[in-house]
Amino acid sequence: MNAALKPVASPHVMNTYGRLPIAMSHGRGCRLWDTNGKEYLDALGGIAVNTLGHGHPKLVPALQDQIAKLIHSSNYYHVPDQEKLAQMLVERSGMTNVFFCSTGLEANEAALKLARKYGHDKGIERPEIVVYEKAFHGRSIATLSATGNPKVQAGFGPLVEGFIRVPLNDIEALKKATVGNPNVVAVFFETIQGEGGVNPMRAQYLQDVRALCDQRDWLLMIDEVQCGMGRTGKWFAHQWAGIVPDVMPLAKGLGSGVPIGAVVAGPKAANIFQPGNHGTTFGGNPLAMRAGVETIRIMEEDGLLENAARVGAHLRARLEKSLGGHPGLKEIRGQGLMIGVELNKPCGVLTQRACDAGLLLSVTADSVIRMVPPLIMTTAEADEVADILLPLIHAFLAE
Ligand SMILES: *Cc1c(COP(=O)(O)O)cnc(C)c1O
């Protein structure tokens, strides 16, 4: 291992990330090159952001055209591509209306505000929202309060109140935690938890929660910021369970790297916000909207949903074949090109070792190797990921 590859802080940039001492210079497809000319295979995708990889030959000219025409105009006026992207999201989700913002936490913040106002509109003055253990929803005060990770919350109290926390995949626990509570307005979770360690909600659980929300008149709010936008092989990960949520925050992969967030709402939540209730200056700006429109268009043109499902299954099979039955492996989880490999001990060091070996990935929840590569990844590239990663894991588990 290259001893230089340890996190190093910058002199004037706040030290919020343990950054490796390399800087990316440019990219093409699933490859990145750092400023020293070293090449990397990208299984991180900018943390599930670079849907179309780097320098996509169809995306680049579209964004160049948009930058030359108009980057920003404000929400005082109509933005035609907002309407276009909203329609594209509505058609693919089976929902009805969209609010645009610029990040994942903003999308979740809007969802939380929707849920609270949904309650207030029904006469509930102290609305409560069900959230989950190990959840990650962002780092604003409200979204870190909804997050189920004490490390994210430490030092930022008092937290926002009005959350009830339950375990994953346990419908009885959800019923028990909310029994006789008239203040509950919504249930809020990720279909597949990302930062929490690639933890999927089971299809049966999703269906049971959908039914319970209908029965109790709660909003079903599903954070698809990381697992959505085609990553699992369907547009949205909850669609594997055949359900439709009432509120769905999106961000990360929606703009292929251009900052963008969105909250998609179904009929129950579509008209809660009225003029003056919510807004954001950058939200829905022409550049971000063009990025979203082109991302979806190119994904369909290039068959990237099918590709994510196929290449993801291939990579997973390679990992399972090599690691299956190994006492150091706890579980391989995920769907499509969202894959988590949980080991039986903390393995953060593998981020650096993989980077050193020319492979970008991340380790989350201490012991879960997470891969969320661009959806353009080929089977050959997935094989290359496995060829670099598997020896590193085997060596690490033998230590
Ligand atoms: C990344 C992430 C967020 C936060 O998104 P930001 O753009 O970093 O604010 C929220 N929810 C989930 C599931 C995420 O993965």
The ligand as an SDF file (V2000), in Angstrom:
LIG
                    3D

 15 15  0  0  0  0  0  0  0  0999 V2000
  -26.9240   11.4950   -0.1130 C   0  0  0  0  0  0  0  0  0  0  0  0
  -28.2440   11.2850    0.4740 C   0  0  0  0  0  0  0  0  0  0  0  0
  -28.9820   12.3500    1.0030 C   0  0  0  0  0  0  0  0  0  0  0  0
  -28.4270   13.7440    1.1060 C   0  0  0  0  0  0  0  0  0  0  0  0
  -28.1720   14.2950   -0.1470 O   0  0  0  0  0  0  0  0  0  0  0  0
  -27.2660   15.6170   -0.2400 P   0  0  0  0  0  0  0  0  0  0  0  0
  -27.3410   15.9810   -1.6870 O   0  0  0  0  0  0  0  0  0  0  0  0
  -25.8910   15.2150    0.1920 O   0  0  0  0  0  0  0  0  0  0  0  0
  -27.8480   16.6310    0.6540 O   0  0  0  0  0  0  0  0  0  0  0  0
  -30.2530   12.0930    1.4670 C   0  0  0  0  0  0  0  0  0  0  0  0
  -30.7800   10.8660    1.4240 N   0  0  0  0  0  0  0  0  0  0  0  0
  -30.1060    9.8170    0.9280 C   0  0  0  0  0  0  0  0  0  0  0  0
  -30.7500    8.4770    0.8800 C   0  0  0  0  0  0  0  0  0  0  0  0
  -28.8090    9.9850    0.4560 C   0  0  0  0  0  0  0  0  0  0  0  0
  -28.1290    8.9450   -0.0010 O   0  0  0  0  0  0  0  0  0  0  0  0
  1  2  1  0
  2  3  1  0
  2 14  2  0
  3  4  1  0
  3 10  2  0
  4  5  1  0
  5  6  1  0
  6  7  2  0
  6  8  1  0
  6  9  1  0
 10 11  1  0
 11 12  2  0
 12 13  1  0
 12 14  1  0
 14 15  1  0
M  END
$$$$
